[in-house]
Amino acid sequence: MRLITKRFSCNSKEIHEKVSRIVNVLGGKDLSVGGYIDNVLSQHFETYMDEINALYDKKYEKLF
């Protein structure tokens, strides 16, 4: 996956530090914090797609 645009991600300092340590060990200079977060979220969406869609449909169901 290629990064097309740079975006800002808001997370706590504690989480950012943990993710930075993971990225440094796993990816060295070949992986960024943003790239890691993108990979984790992509896997999360793929794994929980049905549950996410069901919750979304339940919250935004038609009234009539």
All heavy atoms as TSV, in Angstrom:
chain	resi	resn	atom	element	x	y	z
A	1	MET	N	N	0.850	-1.170	0.000
A	1	MET	CA	C	0.000	0.000	0.000
A	1	MET	C	C	0.901	1.242	0.000
A	1	MET	O	O	1.837	1.333	0.772
A	1	MET	CB	C	-0.908	-0.005	1.223
A	1	MET	CG	C	-1.853	1.152	1.226
A	1	MET	SD	S	-3.003	1.157	2.618
A	1	MET	CE	C	-3.882	-0.340	2.312
A	2	ARG	N	N	0.610	2.166	-0.857
A	2	ARG	CA	C	1.409	3.382	-0.970
A	2	ARG	C	C	0.677	4.556	-0.348
A	2	ARG	O	O	-0.517	4.727	-0.568
A	2	ARG	CB	C	1.671	3.650	-2.446
A	2	ARG	CG	C	2.811	4.607	-2.664
A	2	ARG	CD	C	3.034	4.805	-4.124
A	2	ARG	NE	N	2.466	6.117	-4.406
A	2	ARG	CZ	C	2.300	6.602	-5.600
A	2	ARG	NH1	N	2.604	5.899	-6.644
A	2	ARG	NH2	N	1.801	7.805	-5.775
A	3	LEU	N	N	1.398	5.343	0.431
A	3	LEU	CA	C	0.807	6.530	1.062
A	3	LEU	C	C	0.690	7.629	0.017
A	3	LEU	O	O	1.671	8.025	-0.603
A	3	LEU	CB	C	1.691	7.001	2.224
A	3	LEU	CG	C	1.199	8.205	2.995
A	3	LEU	CD1	C	-0.109	7.878	3.693
A	3	LEU	CD2	C	2.224	8.634	4.022
A	4	ILE	N	N	-0.525	8.098	-0.202
A	4	ILE	CA	C	-0.771	9.115	-1.221
A	4	ILE	C	C	-0.767	10.504	-0.607
A	4	ILE	O	O	-0.150	11.412	-1.127
A	4	ILE	CB	C	-2.100	8.834	-1.953
A	4	ILE	CG1	C	-1.994	7.501	-2.693
A	4	ILE	CG2	C	-2.435	9.957	-2.918
A	4	ILE	CD1	C	-3.269	7.024	-3.309
A	5	THR	N	N	-1.449	10.660	0.509
A	5	THR	CA	C	-1.481	11.950	1.179
A	5	THR	C	C	-1.141	11.765	2.643
A	5	THR	O	O	-1.416	10.725	3.230
A	5	THR	CB	C	-2.872	12.615	1.076
A	5	THR	OG1	O	-3.835	11.752	1.643
A	5	THR	CG2	C	-3.234	12.929	-0.354
A	6	LYS	N	N	-0.562	12.767	3.214
A	6	LYS	CA	C	-0.224	12.716	4.631
A	6	LYS	C	C	-1.384	13.299	5.420
A	6	LYS	O	O	-1.885	14.361	5.111
A	6	LYS	CB	C	1.046	13.524	4.871
A	6	LYS	CG	C	1.691	13.248	6.182
A	6	LYS	CD	C	3.058	13.894	6.236
A	6	LYS	CE	C	3.790	13.389	7.445
A	6	LYS	NZ	N	5.169	13.843	7.455
A	7	ARG	N	N	-1.803	12.563	6.454
A	7	ARG	CA	C	-2.917	13.009	7.276
A	7	ARG	C	C	-2.497	12.994	8.730
A	7	ARG	O	O	-1.626	12.238	9.133
A	7	ARG	CB	C	-4.123	12.102	7.074
A	7	ARG	CG	C	-4.674	12.213	5.674
A	7	ARG	CD	C	-5.921	11.356	5.547
A	7	ARG	NE	N	-6.526	11.513	4.261
A	7	ARG	CZ	C	-6.268	10.748	3.221
A	7	ARG	NH1	N	-5.415	9.772	3.314
A	7	ARG	NH2	N	-6.866	10.949	2.083
A	8	PHE	N	N	-3.178	13.759	9.525
A	8	PHE	CA	C	-2.900	13.852	10.952
A	8	PHE	C	C	-3.739	12.829	11.697
A	8	PHE	O	O	-4.922	12.691	11.459
A	8	PHE	CB	C	-3.225	15.266	11.444
A	8	PHE	CG	C	-3.030	15.443	12.922
A	8	PHE	CD1	C	-1.752	15.515	13.453
A	8	PHE	CD2	C	-4.107	15.515	13.769
A	8	PHE	CE1	C	-1.570	15.680	14.807
A	8	PHE	CE2	C	-3.940	15.682	15.123
A	8	PHE	CZ	C	-2.665	15.758	15.646
A	9	SER	N	N	-3.110	12.092	12.586
A	9	SER	CA	C	-3.819	11.138	13.429
A	9	SER	C	C	-3.721	11.601	14.872
A	9	SER	O	O	-2.638	11.911	15.350
A	9	SER	CB	C	-3.189	9.756	13.287
A	9	SER	OG	O	-3.802	8.869	14.173
A	10	CYS	N	N	-4.846	11.658	15.552
A	10	CYS	CA	C	-4.862	12.128	16.925
A	10	CYS	C	C	-4.898	10.937	17.869
A	10	CYS	O	O	-5.819	10.138	17.842
A	10	CYS	CB	C	-6.099	13.004	17.133
A	10	CYS	SG	S	-6.136	13.782	18.739
A	11	ASN	N	N	-3.859	10.796	18.661
A	11	ASN	CA	C	-3.843	9.760	19.678
A	11	ASN	C	C	-3.027	10.251	20.863
A	11	ASN	O	O	-2.321	11.247	20.780
A	11	ASN	CB	C	-3.309	8.431	19.128
A	11	ASN	CG	C	-2.021	8.597	18.361
A	11	ASN	OD1	O	-1.242	9.488	18.644
A	11	ASN	ND2	N	-1.791	7.758	17.394
A	12	SER	N	N	-3.110	9.541	21.958
A	12	SER	CA	C	-2.433	9.983	23.162
A	12	SER	C	C	-0.919	9.817	23.027
A	12	SER	O	O	-0.434	9.013	22.229
A	12	SER	CB	C	-2.931	9.193	24.370
A	12	SER	OG	O	-2.474	7.857	24.282
A	13	LYS	N	N	-0.207	10.566	23.824
A	13	LYS	CA	C	1.259	10.486	23.821
A	13	LYS	C	C	1.701	9.073	24.190
A	13	LYS	O	O	2.629	8.532	23.590
A	13	LYS	CB	C	1.826	11.508	24.806
A	13	LYS	CG	C	3.334	11.528	24.839
A	13	LYS	CD	C	3.846	12.580	25.804
A	13	LYS	CE	C	5.370	12.541	25.847
A	13	LYS	NZ	N	5.923	13.504	26.790
A	14	GLU	N	N	1.014	8.479	25.168
A	14	GLU	CA	C	1.360	7.126	25.622
A	14	GLU	C	C	1.216	6.111	24.485
A	14	GLU	O	O	2.096	5.285	24.267
A	14	GLU	CB	C	0.459	6.735	26.789
A	14	GLU	CG	C	0.710	5.342	27.312
A	14	GLU	CD	C	-0.248	4.959	28.428
A	14	GLU	OE1	O	-0.869	5.847	29.044
A	14	GLU	OE2	O	-0.372	3.761	28.661
A	15	ILE	N	N	0.102	6.181	23.760
A	15	ILE	CA	C	-0.126	5.262	22.641
A	15	ILE	C	C	0.899	5.506	21.541
A	15	ILE	O	O	1.463	4.561	20.977
A	15	ILE	CB	C	-1.561	5.401	22.086
A	15	ILE	CG1	C	-2.585	4.986	23.139
A	15	ILE	CG2	C	-1.739	4.611	20.794
A	15	ILE	CD1	C	-2.505	3.529	23.560
A	16	HIS	N	N	1.172	6.752	21.239
A	16	HIS	CA	C	2.141	7.072	20.197
A	16	HIS	C	C	3.521	6.520	20.550
A	16	HIS	O	O	4.212	5.959	19.693
A	16	HIS	CB	C	2.213	8.585	19.974
A	16	HIS	CG	C	3.044	8.952	18.793
A	16	HIS	ND1	N	4.403	9.129	18.875
A	16	HIS	CD2	C	2.711	9.142	17.500
A	16	HIS	CE1	C	4.873	9.423	17.682
A	16	HIS	NE2	N	3.856	9.437	16.830
A	17	GLU	N	N	3.924	6.635	21.798
A	17	GLU	CA	C	5.223	6.119	22.220
A	17	GLU	C	C	5.276	4.596	22.094
A	17	GLU	O	O	6.284	4.042	21.643
A	17	GLU	CB	C	5.526	6.548	23.655
A	17	GLU	CG	C	5.853	8.033	23.766
A	17	GLU	CD	C	5.995	8.511	25.201
A	17	GLU	OE1	O	5.751	7.721	26.144
A	17	GLU	OE2	O	6.340	9.694	25.384
A	18	LYS	N	N	4.199	3.916	22.477
A	18	LYS	CA	C	4.159	2.458	22.353
A	18	LYS	C	C	4.241	2.029	20.894
A	18	LYS	O	O	4.982	1.113	20.547
A	18	LYS	CB	C	2.890	1.902	23.000
A	18	LYS	CG	C	2.916	1.949	24.500
A	18	LYS	CD	C	1.623	1.404	25.085
A	18	LYS	CE	C	1.649	1.512	26.603
A	18	LYS	NZ	N	0.412	1.009	27.212
A	19	VAL	N	N	3.453	2.691	20.057
A	19	VAL	CA	C	3.458	2.352	18.632
A	19	VAL	C	C	4.831	2.648	18.029
A	19	VAL	O	O	5.342	1.859	17.230
A	19	VAL	CB	C	2.333	3.088	17.878
A	19	VAL	CG1	C	2.463	2.908	16.378
A	19	VAL	CG2	C	0.970	2.613	18.358
A	20	SER	N	N	5.450	3.738	18.425
A	20	SER	CA	C	6.787	4.075	17.924
A	20	SER	C	C	7.798	2.985	18.261
A	20	SER	O	O	8.629	2.611	17.428
A	20	SER	CB	C	7.265	5.402	18.507
A	20	SER	OG	O	6.545	6.473	17.977
A	21	ARG	N	N	7.724	2.468	19.483
A	21	ARG	CA	C	8.640	1.387	19.880
A	21	ARG	C	C	8.400	0.130	19.057
A	21	ARG	O	O	9.346	-0.522	18.615
A	21	ARG	CB	C	8.511	1.088	21.370
A	21	ARG	CG	C	9.200	2.156	22.218
A	21	ARG	CD	C	9.227	1.759	23.674
A	21	ARG	NE	N	7.949	2.193	24.252
A	21	ARG	CZ	C	7.370	1.681	25.313
A	21	ARG	NH1	N	7.937	0.706	25.967
A	21	ARG	NH2	N	6.227	2.148	25.746
A	22	ILE	N	N	7.136	-0.209	18.837
A	22	ILE	CA	C	6.809	-1.376	18.017
A	22	ILE	C	C	7.339	-1.197	16.603
A	22	ILE	O	O	7.961	-2.092	16.027
A	22	ILE	CB	C	5.285	-1.614	17.993
A	22	ILE	CG1	C	4.800	-2.038	19.379
A	22	ILE	CG2	C	4.898	-2.647	16.935
A	22	ILE	CD1	C	3.291	-2.023	19.538
A	23	VAL	N	N	7.093	-0.023	16.027
A	23	VAL	CA	C	7.524	0.270	14.659
A	23	VAL	C	C	9.044	0.196	14.538
A	23	VAL	O	O	9.568	-0.375	13.574
A	23	VAL	CB	C	6.995	1.655	14.215
A	23	VAL	CG1	C	7.680	2.137	12.956
A	23	VAL	CG2	C	5.489	1.599	14.020
A	24	ASN	N	N	9.759	0.733	15.507
A	24	ASN	CA	C	11.219	0.703	15.456
A	24	ASN	C	C	11.762	-0.717	15.483
A	24	ASN	O	O	12.743	-1.027	14.812
A	24	ASN	CB	C	11.815	1.524	16.600
A	24	ASN	CG	C	11.659	3.004	16.384
A	24	ASN	OD1	O	11.581	3.476	15.260
A	24	ASN	ND2	N	11.587	3.751	17.471
A	25	VAL	N	N	11.117	-1.595	16.252
A	25	VAL	CA	C	11.573	-2.982	16.339
A	25	VAL	C	C	11.185	-3.763	15.085
A	25	VAL	O	O	11.995	-4.493	14.524
A	25	VAL	CB	C	10.994	-3.671	17.602
A	25	VAL	CG1	C	11.253	-5.161	17.586
A	25	VAL	CG2	C	11.580	-3.038	18.859
A	26	LEU	N	N	9.945	-3.604	14.646
A	26	LEU	CA	C	9.449	-4.401	13.524
A	26	LEU	C	C	9.897	-3.898	12.155
A	26	LEU	O	O	10.194	-4.699	11.274
A	26	LEU	CB	C	7.914	-4.450	13.549
A	26	LEU	CG	C	7.269	-5.126	14.743
A	26	LEU	CD1	C	5.756	-5.075	14.611
A	26	LEU	CD2	C	7.732	-6.563	14.866
A	27	GLY	N	N	9.893	-2.587	11.986
A	27	GLY	CA	C	10.101	-2.063	10.648
A	27	GLY	C	C	11.344	-1.242	10.440
A	27	GLY	O	O	11.726	-0.961	9.306
A	28	GLY	N	N	11.968	-0.822	11.535
A	28	GLY	CA	C	13.145	0.030	11.379
A	28	GLY	C	C	12.816	1.273	10.588
A	28	GLY	O	O	11.851	1.964	10.874
A	29	LYS	N	N	13.596	1.516	9.558
A	29	LYS	CA	C	13.387	2.715	8.736
A	29	LYS	C	C	12.385	2.484	7.608
A	29	LYS	O	O	12.023	3.411	6.903
A	29	LYS	CB	C	14.716	3.168	8.150
A	29	LYS	CG	C	15.692	3.628	9.201
A	29	LYS	CD	C	16.997	4.073	8.589
A	29	LYS	CE	C	17.946	4.503	9.710
A	29	LYS	NZ	N	19.223	4.934	9.178
A	30	ASP	N	N	11.936	1.226	7.455
A	30	ASP	CA	C	11.017	0.900	6.365
A	30	ASP	C	C	9.551	1.044	6.735
A	30	ASP	O	O	8.680	0.847	5.889
A	30	ASP	CB	C	11.259	-0.534	5.893
A	30	ASP	CG	C	12.640	-0.708	5.296
A	30	ASP	OD1	O	13.148	0.261	4.682
A	30	ASP	OD2	O	13.209	-1.799	5.448
A	31	LEU	N	N	9.255	1.361	8.001
A	31	LEU	CA	C	7.879	1.468	8.451
A	31	LEU	C	C	7.715	2.708	9.308
A	31	LEU	O	O	8.545	2.976	10.172
A	31	LEU	CB	C	7.490	0.220	9.265
A	31	LEU	CG	C	6.065	0.111	9.782
A	31	LEU	CD1	C	5.063	0.043	8.618
A	31	LEU	CD2	C	5.921	-1.134	10.656
A	32	SER	N	N	6.642	3.448	9.076
A	32	SER	CA	C	6.356	4.648	9.869
A	32	SER	C	C	5.221	4.347	10.833
A	32	SER	O	O	4.513	3.343	10.692
A	32	SER	CB	C	5.950	5.803	8.957
A	32	SER	OG	O	4.701	5.521	8.338
A	33	VAL	N	N	5.039	5.215	11.811
A	33	VAL	CA	C	3.914	5.083	12.738
A	33	VAL	C	C	2.613	5.118	11.943
A	33	VAL	O	O	1.716	4.295	12.155
A	33	VAL	CB	C	3.951	6.182	13.824
A	33	VAL	CG1	C	2.663	6.200	14.622
A	33	VAL	CG2	C	5.156	5.996	14.738
A	34	GLY	N	N	2.489	6.052	11.019
A	34	GLY	CA	C	1.286	6.148	10.197
A	34	GLY	C	C	1.049	4.901	9.370
A	34	GLY	O	O	-0.091	4.433	9.240
A	35	GLY	N	N	2.110	4.337	8.807
A	35	GLY	CA	C	1.996	3.107	8.028
A	35	GLY	C	C	1.541	1.937	8.880
A	35	GLY	O	O	0.716	1.121	8.465
A	36	TYR	N	N	2.085	1.862	10.093
A	36	TYR	CA	C	1.692	0.807	11.022
A	36	TYR	C	C	0.216	0.939	11.394
A	36	TYR	O	O	-0.534	-0.038	11.353
A	36	TYR	CB	C	2.568	0.848	12.274
A	36	TYR	CG	C	2.207	-0.191	13.303
A	36	TYR	CD1	C	2.637	-1.498	13.174
A	36	TYR	CD2	C	1.410	0.134	14.401
A	36	TYR	CE1	C	2.291	-2.462	14.106
A	36	TYR	CE2	C	1.062	-0.820	15.342
A	36	TYR	CZ	C	1.507	-2.118	15.196
A	36	TYR	OH	O	1.161	-3.056	16.123
A	37	ILE	N	N	-0.200	2.145	11.749
A	37	ILE	CA	C	-1.604	2.386	12.116
A	37	ILE	C	C	-2.517	2.037	10.942
A	37	ILE	O	O	-3.565	1.418	11.117
A	37	ILE	CB	C	-1.811	3.836	12.586
A	37	ILE	CG1	C	-1.102	4.053	13.933
A	37	ILE	CG2	C	-3.297	4.188	12.692
A	37	ILE	CD1	C	-1.044	5.493	14.393
A	38	ASP	N	N	-2.120	2.400	9.729
A	38	ASP	CA	C	-2.904	2.082	8.541
A	38	ASP	C	C	-3.054	0.569	8.380
A	38	ASP	O	O	-4.156	0.079	8.116
A	38	ASP	CB	C	-2.233	2.690	7.308
A	38	ASP	CG	C	-3.099	2.601	6.079
A	38	ASP	OD1	O	-4.158	3.246	6.052
A	38	ASP	OD2	O	-2.711	1.863	5.145
A	39	ASN	N	N	-1.957	-0.162	8.579
A	39	ASN	CA	C	-2.006	-1.625	8.464
A	39	ASN	C	C	-2.896	-2.244	9.532
A	39	ASN	O	O	-3.689	-3.150	9.244
A	39	ASN	CB	C	-0.600	-2.227	8.566
A	39	ASN	CG	C	0.243	-1.926	7.349
A	39	ASN	OD1	O	-0.264	-1.705	6.267
A	39	ASN	ND2	N	1.543	-1.913	7.526
A	40	VAL	N	N	-2.789	-1.772	10.762
A	40	VAL	CA	C	-3.602	-2.306	11.859
A	40	VAL	C	C	-5.086	-2.033	11.610
A	40	VAL	O	O	-5.935	-2.926	11.772
A	40	VAL	CB	C	-3.152	-1.726	13.220
A	40	VAL	CG1	C	-4.145	-2.059	14.317
A	40	VAL	CG2	C	-1.760	-2.233	13.586
A	41	LEU	N	N	-5.414	-0.813	11.200
A	41	LEU	CA	C	-6.823	-0.484	10.947
A	41	LEU	C	C	-7.372	-1.243	9.750
A	41	LEU	O	O	-8.525	-1.687	9.777
A	41	LEU	CB	C	-6.996	1.022	10.760
A	41	LEU	CG	C	-6.894	1.832	12.035
A	41	LEU	CD1	C	-6.926	3.328	11.719
A	41	LEU	CD2	C	-8.013	1.488	13.000
A	42	SER	N	N	-6.570	-1.423	8.713
A	42	SER	CA	C	-7.022	-2.200	7.549
A	42	SER	C	C	-7.370	-3.623	7.956
A	42	SER	O	O	-8.410	-4.164	7.547
A	42	SER	CB	C	-5.943	-2.221	6.461
A	42	SER	OG	O	-5.775	-0.944	5.914
A	43	GLN	N	N	-6.514	-4.246	8.767
A	43	GLN	CA	C	-6.782	-5.599	9.240
A	43	GLN	C	C	-8.023	-5.629	10.139
A	43	GLN	O	O	-8.842	-6.538	10.060
A	43	GLN	CB	C	-5.571	-6.149	9.995
A	43	GLN	CG	C	-5.760	-7.556	10.506
A	43	GLN	CD	C	-5.939	-8.562	9.382
A	43	GLN	OE1	O	-5.266	-8.496	8.373
A	43	GLN	NE2	N	-6.860	-9.493	9.561
A	44	HIS	N	N	-8.154	-4.624	10.994
A	44	HIS	CA	C	-9.321	-4.530	11.884
A	44	HIS	C	C	-10.614	-4.440	11.071
A	44	HIS	O	O	-11.585	-5.156	11.351
A	44	HIS	CB	C	-9.178	-3.313	12.797
A	44	HIS	CG	C	-10.363	-3.062	13.667
A	44	HIS	ND1	N	-10.589	-3.752	14.832
A	44	HIS	CD2	C	-11.393	-2.194	13.526
A	44	HIS	CE1	C	-11.720	-3.325	15.379
A	44	HIS	NE2	N	-12.223	-2.373	14.615
A	45	PHE	N	N	-10.627	-3.563	10.059
A	45	PHE	CA	C	-11.822	-3.408	9.233
A	45	PHE	C	C	-12.147	-4.700	8.490
A	45	PHE	O	O	-13.313	-5.076	8.361
A	45	PHE	CB	C	-11.661	-2.254	8.242
A	45	PHE	CG	C	-11.599	-0.905	8.882
A	45	PHE	CD1	C	-10.857	0.109	8.304
A	45	PHE	CD2	C	-12.270	-0.626	10.058
A	45	PHE	CE1	C	-10.797	1.376	8.878
A	45	PHE	CE2	C	-12.215	0.630	10.646
A	45	PHE	CZ	C	-11.483	1.628	10.049
A	46	GLU	N	N	-11.119	-5.377	7.990
A	46	GLU	CA	C	-11.338	-6.630	7.269
A	46	GLU	C	C	-11.905	-7.701	8.212
A	46	GLU	O	O	-12.841	-8.411	7.866
A	46	GLU	CB	C	-10.024	-7.117	6.662
A	46	GLU	CG	C	-10.171	-8.346	5.794
A	46	GLU	CD	C	-8.860	-8.740	5.142
A	46	GLU	OE1	O	-8.119	-7.858	4.680
A	46	GLU	OE2	O	-8.591	-9.950	5.120
A	47	THR	N	N	-11.346	-7.788	9.406
A	47	THR	CA	C	-11.773	-8.796	10.378
A	47	THR	C	C	-13.186	-8.539	10.886
A	47	THR	O	O	-13.980	-9.476	11.035
A	47	THR	CB	C	-10.792	-8.837	11.567
A	47	THR	OG1	O	-9.486	-9.139	11.082
A	47	THR	CG2	C	-11.204	-9.862	12.602
A	48	TYR	N	N	-13.523	-7.294	11.167
A	48	TYR	CA	C	-14.790	-6.952	11.810
A	48	TYR	C	C	-15.787	-6.255	10.881
A	48	TYR	O	O	-16.719	-5.622	11.354
A	48	TYR	CB	C	-14.527	-6.083	13.047
A	48	TYR	CG	C	-13.741	-6.831	14.096
A	48	TYR	CD1	C	-12.388	-6.569	14.281
A	48	TYR	CD2	C	-14.334	-7.818	14.872
A	48	TYR	CE1	C	-11.649	-7.271	15.227
A	48	TYR	CE2	C	-13.614	-8.519	15.816
A	48	TYR	CZ	C	-12.270	-8.253	15.987
A	48	TYR	OH	O	-11.547	-8.942	16.914
A	49	MET	N	N	-15.605	-6.403	9.586
A	49	MET	CA	C	-16.450	-5.719	8.604
A	49	MET	C	C	-17.934	-6.004	8.825
A	49	MET	O	O	-18.750	-5.090	8.831
A	49	MET	CB	C	-16.052	-6.124	7.183
A	49	MET	CG	C	-16.902	-5.512	6.104
A	49	MET	SD	S	-16.470	-5.947	4.402
A	49	MET	CE	C	-15.276	-7.220	4.518
A	50	ASP	N	N	-18.291	-7.257	9.033
A	50	ASP	CA	C	-19.703	-7.608	9.197
A	50	ASP	C	C	-20.292	-6.968	10.450
A	50	ASP	O	O	-21.405	-6.440	10.423
A	50	ASP	CB	C	-19.878	-9.127	9.240
A	50	ASP	CG	C	-19.566	-9.782	7.912
A	50	ASP	OD1	O	-19.630	-9.094	6.867
A	50	ASP	OD2	O	-19.241	-10.989	7.918
A	51	GLU	N	N	-19.549	-7.018	11.555
A	51	GLU	CA	C	-20.023	-6.427	12.805
A	51	GLU	C	C	-20.149	-4.911	12.687
A	51	GLU	O	O	-21.121	-4.316	13.161
A	51	GLU	CB	C	-19.084	-6.775	13.965
A	51	GLU	CG	C	-19.128	-8.228	14.371
A	51	GLU	CD	C	-18.157	-9.113	13.596
A	51	GLU	OE1	O	-17.645	-8.700	12.526
A	51	GLU	OE2	O	-17.924	-10.235	14.063
A	52	ILE	N	N	-19.170	-4.275	12.054
A	52	ILE	CA	C	-19.206	-2.816	11.870
A	52	ILE	C	C	-20.405	-2.430	11.017
A	52	ILE	O	O	-21.146	-1.504	11.349
A	52	ILE	CB	C	-17.887	-2.310	11.247
A	52	ILE	CG1	C	-16.736	-2.482	12.244
A	52	ILE	CG2	C	-18.015	-0.854	10.812
A	52	ILE	CD1	C	-15.355	-2.280	11.640
A	53	ASN	N	N	-20.619	-3.155	9.921
A	53	ASN	CA	C	-21.762	-2.865	9.044
A	53	ASN	C	C	-23.085	-3.067	9.769
A	53	ASN	O	O	-24.019	-2.273	9.608
A	53	ASN	CB	C	-21.704	-3.721	7.787
A	53	ASN	CG	C	-20.693	-3.211	6.791
A	53	ASN	OD1	O	-20.398	-2.025	6.730
A	53	ASN	ND2	N	-20.125	-4.120	6.015
A	54	ALA	N	N	-23.191	-4.119	10.584
A	54	ALA	CA	C	-24.427	-4.373	11.318
A	54	ALA	C	C	-24.712	-3.256	12.312
A	54	ALA	O	O	-25.859	-2.800	12.429
A	54	ALA	CB	C	-24.347	-5.716	12.037
A	55	LEU	N	N	-23.698	-2.819	13.035
A	55	LEU	CA	C	-23.883	-1.716	13.990
A	55	LEU	C	C	-24.244	-0.423	13.271
A	55	LEU	O	O	-25.090	0.342	13.734
A	55	LEU	CB	C	-22.622	-1.523	14.824
A	55	LEU	CG	C	-22.336	-2.624	15.845
A	55	LEU	CD1	C	-20.932	-2.464	16.409
A	55	LEU	CD2	C	-23.375	-2.610	16.955
A	56	TYR	N	N	-23.598	-0.167	12.147
A	56	TYR	CA	C	-23.890	1.033	11.368
A	56	TYR	C	C	-25.337	1.009	10.877
A	56	TYR	O	O	-26.077	1.979	11.027
A	56	TYR	CB	C	-22.930	1.151	10.193
A	56	TYR	CG	C	-23.096	2.425	9.404
A	56	TYR	CD1	C	-22.432	3.578	9.773
A	56	TYR	CD2	C	-23.941	2.474	8.297
A	56	TYR	CE1	C	-22.596	4.757	9.059
A	56	TYR	CE2	C	-24.111	3.644	7.582
A	56	TYR	CZ	C	-23.436	4.780	7.963
A	56	TYR	OH	O	-23.602	5.943	7.274
A	57	ASP	N	N	-25.737	-0.137	10.305
A	57	ASP	CA	C	-27.112	-0.252	9.799
A	57	ASP	C	C	-28.135	-0.118	10.909
A	57	ASP	O	O	-29.205	0.458	10.721
A	57	ASP	CB	C	-27.305	-1.603	9.089
A	57	ASP	CG	C	-26.541	-1.669	7.773
A	57	ASP	OD1	O	-26.142	-0.598	7.250
A	57	ASP	OD2	O	-26.345	-2.790	7.261
A	58	LYS	N	N	-27.836	-0.646	12.089
A	58	LYS	CA	C	-28.759	-0.558	13.219
A	58	LYS	C	C	-28.931	0.892	13.680
A	58	LYS	O	O	-30.030	1.329	13.975
A	58	LYS	CB	C	-28.233	-1.400	14.373
A	58	LYS	CG	C	-29.152	-1.474	15.542
A	58	LYS	CD	C	-28.575	-2.383	16.629
A	58	LYS	CE	C	-29.496	-2.439	17.820
A	58	LYS	NZ	N	-28.956	-3.303	18.870
A	59	LYS	N	N	-27.861	1.637	13.713
A	59	LYS	CA	C	-27.923	3.021	14.193
A	59	LYS	C	C	-28.593	3.928	13.156
A	59	LYS	O	O	-29.284	4.873	13.516
A	59	LYS	CB	C	-26.521	3.539	14.484
A	59	LYS	CG	C	-26.518	4.960	15.022
A	59	LYS	CD	C	-25.205	5.312	15.662
A	59	LYS	CE	C	-25.168	6.709	16.143
A	59	LYS	NZ	N	-25.850	6.940	17.406
A	60	TYR	N	N	-28.394	3.665	11.882
A	60	TYR	CA	C	-28.906	4.549	10.839
A	60	TYR	C	C	-30.034	3.908	10.043
A	60	TYR	O	O	-30.203	4.160	8.869
A	60	TYR	CB	C	-27.762	4.972	9.914
A	60	TYR	CG	C	-26.749	5.822	10.635
A	60	TYR	CD1	C	-25.528	5.292	11.012
A	60	TYR	CD2	C	-27.031	7.132	10.975
A	60	TYR	CE1	C	-24.604	6.063	11.703
A	60	TYR	CE2	C	-26.123	7.913	11.662
A	60	TYR	CZ	C	-24.909	7.367	12.022
A	60	TYR	OH	O	-24.003	8.124	12.712
A	61	GLU	N	N	-30.829	3.082	10.713
A	61	GLU	CA	C	-31.953	2.450	10.025
A	61	GLU	C	C	-33.039	3.472	9.700
A	61	GLU	O	O	-33.142	4.507	10.347
A	61	GLU	CB	C	-32.526	1.308	10.855
A	61	GLU	CG	C	-33.164	1.764	12.149
A	61	GLU	CD	C	-33.569	0.602	13.034
A	61	GLU	OE1	O	-33.383	-0.554	12.661
A	61	GLU	OE2	O	-34.073	0.881	14.121
A	62	LYS	N	N	-33.830	3.153	8.734
A	62	LYS	CA	C	-34.913	4.043	8.347
A	62	LYS	C	C	-35.976	4.090	9.433
A	62	LYS	O	O	-36.265	3.087	10.075
A	62	LYS	CB	C	-35.536	3.578	7.038
A	62	LYS	CG	C	-34.590	3.723	5.862
A	62	LYS	CD	C	-35.255	3.265	4.606
A	62	LYS	CE	C	-34.311	3.402	3.436
A	62	LYS	NZ	N	-34.902	2.964	2.179
A	63	LEU	N	N	-36.574	5.236	9.628
A	63	LEU	CA	C	-37.620	5.405	10.636
A	63	LEU	C	C	-38.951	4.844	10.197
A	63	LEU	O	O	-39.770	4.430	11.008
A	63	LEU	CB	C	-37.780	6.879	11.000
A	63	LEU	CG	C	-36.578	7.530	11.695
A	63	LEU	CD1	C	-36.816	9.019	11.846
A	63	LEU	CD2	C	-36.358	6.876	13.053
A	64	PHE	N	N	-39.236	4.858	8.896
A	64	PHE	CA	C	-40.541	4.409	8.386
A	64	PHE	C	C	-40.377	3.330	7.344
A	64	PHE	O	O	-39.496	3.258	6.624
A	64	PHE	CB	C	-41.304	5.594	7.769
A	64	PHE	CG	C	-41.488	6.726	8.730
A	64	PHE	CD1	C	-40.665	7.850	8.691
A	64	PHE	CD2	C	-42.467	6.675	9.693
A	64	PHE	CE1	C	-40.831	8.909	9.577
A	64	PHE	CE2	C	-42.651	7.727	10.594
A	64	PHE	CZ	C	-41.841	8.833	10.522
